[in-house]
Amino acid sequence: MGALVHITAWERKSKGRRILLAFVRVAILIAILTVLIDVLGPPISIFVTTRWMARKVPAVRIAPQPLGDYSVSAGPSTALSYFGYEFDVPWNTAFKTKGGKASIVQLQFDSGQSLTFIVPANQDGLLSEIVQDRSLNMSNLQPVLGDLTSSSAYDQYAALLDTTPQSVRAFGPRAQAVRGTTLLTIKAIAVGPGLATGVFSFKYADKQGFEIGDPQKSKRVDLEVFGMGGHHVEILLFAGKDNANFSQSEINRILTSLRPAKAGTSASD
């Protein structure tokens, strides 16, 4: 696939729709896979496909590691509230908003940082959304993904991130090998560009999830947060070209403060 193209979340209504165009690549890959199956046989075709994917998108080799730093920034902050959730950001400069009416809002701070907050319309999980969204025409993946689509949204995302070329056993059980290849393909397309720098799993008393992108190496960090009454939200952070990267303690300030909003709380201005 070459270099990953930077596309802001504002241009994509949900995780499923943001990969709509990219699934054209999946169709091409499936066509190639079909030819390989006919010519070489399933195990060899799966082996070749996973190795090809690893060369084209090296980031798929990355699997989650436990977050090691849970320190929290104690500096100035701004309290925000959108779509039934509230959280703090570790900056107190003015900001402009775009959107806010379709479970997605983008904030641009005068200090250079930007944040996109998304509450996916489909809360069943990314894999379920891909199968269920008629516009994607991917319902044929249901038999391949099987019981994964009935798992929790967190378990679906964990299965996706845990899949690497090394974990796909081409000469093992056929169904598992095909599922692994499918997950690897979705991972290459759907996960944010920060994946190449690392992905970390975090867990708090009321929430858990994944931090995609190492803040020491990437100016973009995506937070996939699960919990809080079974809900899933996404927070995409951009440090800005002329800004220093985020610190882990700043990111943790957002994560620890994220919670369902109190009754009567309105959206931030």
N, C-alpha and C positions, 0 to 999 in steps of 0.2 A: 504493500500500500504506500510505500515511500514515507516521507515525513508526515507526521500527523498535522492536520490543518487546524489552526486555532479558530473555533467558532463559539461565540458567546452563547450562554444559555438563554439570553433574551430572544435569540432567533429560533429557539426550539421550545415548543409548548410543554413537552413532557419528555421523560427519558425514552419512551417508546417512539414518539414522533421525531425526536432529534436524530434518530438513526434511520429514518425513512429512506432518504436518498442513499445512505451508505449501504443499505441492504441490496442495492443493485450489485455491489461487489460480492455479496453473499451468493446471489444468483449465479454470477460468473464462477465463483468458487465451486458451487454445487455442480455446475456443468462440467467443470474440470474434474471434479471428484467422480462424477458419473462415468466419464471416459476412462479414468484411471481404474475404476472398479471393473469395467468391461475388459480392459486390456491386461491389467496386472493382478486383479483380485482385491477384495476388500482390505485385508490386513496390510498389504504393501501400499495400497492407495492411501490408507489412513496414516501410515508411517511417513510417506512422502509429503502428504498435506501438512501434517503437524510440523515437520522440519522446515517446509517452505514458509509456513506462517511464522516460525521463530526467526527466520532470516529476514522476512519482510517487515515484521513488527516485533522487534526484540523485546519490547515492553511486556509482551505476553508471558515472558519468562518470570516476571515479578509476581510473587505471592505475598500475602499480608504477613507482617511481623508485628508482634505486640508493641503498642506504644510504650515507650520507656520514660517519657517526661510528662508528668501530670501537673506541673507547676502552673499557677494561674497569675496572670498579670494583675497588678493592683493599681495600675495607673488610671488616668481619666478615662471615662467611658460615656457612651450614649445608649439609653434604653430605647428599644424599638419594639413594635408590636404589629404583626401582620397575620391575617388568615387564621386567627385563633391561637397564635403562639407569640411569645415575647422572649427577647434575648438582649444581651448587651454586646456592643462592639467596643473594642479598646481604643476608640478615637472620639474626640468631642468637637470635631469641626462640622461646619454646615455641609449639607448634602442635597442632591437633587434626586428625584425619583422618576422612574419610568415604568408604566404598567401599574399593577396592583389590583386589577379587576378580574384576573383569570388564574388566581393561585400562583402567580409569578410576579415578582417585583424586582427591579434593578435599582440599586442605590449607588450614586457616584459622589464620593466625598471630596471636598475641596482640598484635602490633604493628599489626594491622589489614589487612594484605595477605592476599589469598587466591590460590591457584594450583590449577588443574585440569590434571592430566597425563593424556593419552589416547594409547593405542596402538590405532589403528583395527584392528578385526578383519579387515577387508578391506584389504589392502595394495596392491591393484591400482590404486588411484587413485579420486578422488571420482566422476568421470564413470562409470568402470567400475562402481563400487558402486551408483550410481543405476540403471544399466541392469540390473545383475545381481540387485539386491534385489527379490525377488518381492513383498514387502509394499508396495513403492512403486508396482507396476504401471506401470513406465516402460520396459519392454523395447522398446516401440515407438519409443523415441528412438535405438535402436542404428543404424538406417539414417541418421538425421539426423547423429549424432555421428561415425559412420563409424570411420575409422582412429584417431581421437583416443582411443578406449577401449582401444586396444592400445599407446598411448604410455606412457611412464613416468609414475608418479604425479606427479612434479614437472612434467613437460611438460603434463599435464592441468590442473593447478592454474594454471600459467602462462598457458595458453590462456584459462582462465576469467577470470583477473584482467586480462589484456590486452584483453579484449573490452569495448568501450565503444560507446555509440550512434554515435559518429563513425566507428568502424571497420566498422560493418555497412553494406555497400553494397547498398542496397535494389534498385537497378537494375542490379546486377552479376550474375554467375552465380547462378542460382536456388539451387543446393545450398548455396553459401557463405553466401548471405543468410539462408536458413532456419536454418543451423547457428549463425550469428552471433546471430540473434534468440533461439534456444534457449539459447545460452550466457549471453546477457544476462539472460534470465529466471532461470536458475539462480544467476547471480551476485547478483541482487537478493535472492534468498531465502536462499542458503546461506552467504554470507560474513558475518562478524561485524559488529556495529554500529560498530566502530571504523573501518570502511572510509571513512566519511564524512570522517574527519580525515586520511586518507592511508594509503598502503601502500608498503612498501619491500622491495626484494629484497636479500638478503645472500648472501655466498658465502665459505665458509671452505675449508680444505684438505680436510676430511672431511665437509662438509655444506653444504647450501645451502637456501634457502627464502624465506619471505616473513614480514614483520612487518606485521600489519594493525592499524592504529591508530597515530597519532602520539603518543608518550608525553608530549609537551609540551601536547597538546590533549585527550587522552582518558585517563580513568582505567582503561579496559580496553584491553589489547593482546593480540592473538592471534598466536602463533608457529606457523607451519606449517613443520616442519623435515624435510627429505628428505636421504637419504644414509645413512651409517653402516651399510653392508652392504645398501643398497637399501631400507631401512625408512623409514617415515614416522611421525612423532609430532606431537602437537599439545600446546601449552602455552598455557593461557588465564590471563592475569594480570589481577587486579583490585586497584587501589590502595586501595580502601576510601573511603567517603564523606568521612571526616575526615582522610585521609592526603594528603600531597603526591603528585603524579603520579610515576610511575617515571621515573628518568633513563635515558638511552640506555646509559650505562655499566653500570647495574645489569642491564638486559636483556642486554647483551653478556656479562656475567659468567655468566648462565645458558646462553647459546648456546655460548660457548667451552668451557664445562665439560661440556656434554652429550656423552655417549659411551656405547657399550655397556659394561655393568657387567662387572667382572672375575669370573671363575668363583668361585662360592661366596658372592658378595655377596648378602645378603638384603635384603628390603624394609625401609625405614626405619620406625622406631617412631613 
